[in-house]
Amino acid sequence: MERDIQQIVTLEVIPVVRAALKETAELRGAVQVLADRLDRLVGELAEGELFELTKLVARALRVFETTHNGGRR
């Protein structure tokens, strides 16, 4: 009976725990990258750079739309 429990733990539980730990580490890494990018965006927002970027993107979209809607500006 004790050997059966050891085999179950060794063959089934440990691989599942290892896989979960690996996925947790990968998820932690992805969250760290996201947090770093968010910090950067917040810094840009605080400096007003994000507003300028938004204006540039809006201007580019307007140009794109007008060139695809008959070429009028």
C-alpha positions in Angstrom: 0.0 0.0 0.0 2.8 2.4 0.9 4.6 1.6 -2.3 1.4 2.3 -4.3 1.2 5.8 -2.8 4.9 6.4 -3.5 4.4 5.3 -7.1 1.4 7.6 -7.5 3.3 10.5 -6.1 6.3 9.8 -8.2 4.6 9.0 -11.4 1.6 11.4 -11.3 1.7 14.1 -8.7 5.3 15.2 -9.1 5.1 15.7 -12.9 1.9 17.7 -12.5 3.5 19.9 -9.8 6.6 20.4 -12.0 4.5 21.5 -14.9 2.5 23.9 -12.8 5.7 25.4 -11.4 7.1 25.8 -14.9 3.9 27.5 -16.1 3.9 29.7 -13.0 7.5 30.8 -13.8 6.5 31.6 -17.4 3.5 33.5 -16.3 5.5 35.5 -13.7 7.9 36.4 -16.5 5.1 37.6 -18.8 3.5 39.6 -16.0 6.9 41.2 -15.3 7.3 42.3 -18.9 3.7 43.7 -18.8 4.4 45.6 -15.6 7.6 47.1 -17.1 5.7 48.2 -20.2 3.0 49.7 -18.0 5.5 51.6 -15.9 7.0 53.0 -19.1 3.6 54.1 -20.4 2.7 55.7 -17.1 6.0 57.5 -17.2 5.3 58.7 -20.7 1.8 59.8 -19.7 3.2 61.8 -16.8 5.6 63.5 -19.1 2.9 64.2 -21.7 4.5 62.1 -24.4 1.6 59.7 -24.7 -0.7 62.6 -25.6 1.7 63.6 -28.4 1.8 60.0 -29.6 -2.0 59.8 -29.6 -2.2 63.0 -31.7 0.3 61.6 -34.2 -1.6 58.3 -34.5 -4.9 60.1 -35.0 -3.3 62.2 -37.7 -1.9 59.2 -39.4 -5.3 57.4 -39.3 -7.0 60.4 -40.9 -4.5 60.4 -43.7 -4.9 56.7 -44.2 -8.7 57.0 -44.3 -8.7 59.9 -46.8 -6.3 58.1 -49.1 -8.5 55.0 -49.1 -11.8 57.0 -49.5 -11.2 58.6 -52.9 -8.0 60.4 -52.2 -9.6 63.5 -50.8 -8.0 65.3 -47.8 
